[in-house]
Amino acid sequence: MSHDPNCLFCKIVAGQIPSRKVYEDDQLLAFHDIHPWAPVHVLIIPKLHIASMAELEDTHAGLMGQMAVLAPRLMRELGVTNGFRTVINTGQDGGQEVYHLHMHVMGGPRPWAKG
């Protein structure tokens, strides 16, 4: 599996940096965001290092599908019942801050801090 030793999220995947995990399998890791915008705010990341959505290839279609299917499951498990938001920031102009593909999944009662 591709890994970038300088990437914050790769370090989380490797267990070098702690996280509040909510899900893990051989392909994906999901954990609570350390700066949440909503009452429930998790990040879903592939364990494979992909810098951004702009670098996806046809071979990543299944991985993206797994991320999309996991999002509603996690929201249900975390008690979000009235809808949620998914966001994938891509590149500098898209607001991406950590260059490892990640999906924000946010829910819970409004108003939210952002978004």
Secondary structure, DSSP 8 states (H G I E B T S, - for coil): ----TT-HHHHHHTTSS---EEEE-SSEEEEE-SS-SSSEEEEEEESS----GGG--GGGHHHHHHHHHHHHHHHHHTT--S-EEEE---TTTTT--SSS--EEEEESSS--S--
